[in-house]
Amino acid sequence: MKTKREHLANFHIAGLTFYEAALCFKKLKVGTELRLELETENKFDARAVAIYYKDYKLGFVPRTENRVFYKLLTMNYNKIFDAAIQQIDPTEHPEQQIRVVVHLKHNNPENI
């Protein structure tokens, strides 16, 4: 049975050139699952939400988009959404190379 999903957001990864994307870029493709994690010790953004592929830190949810994710993750609702690569283009400016899409998953006790 297919899980019901609803679009929540899509955005380019902020800070892509400063982290580990170059180390795993060839492994990334459309549909690759990503993980969002709070970065509570971030001195530049109190609501920082880092984006990971496996153990590679790719960058951050942009400040203009991170408020909702910060709140969901702070309240431990990390299982109610999924994030994946929506678009990847190595010919674009580095900060525009990877676009992420996030969907809310159907609310059931397993997602909380």
Summary of the structure (lengths in Angstrom):
residues: 112
radius of gyration: 13.8
end to end distance: 19.2
largest distance: 43.1
contacts: 292
relative contact order: 0.30
helix: 22%
strand: 37%
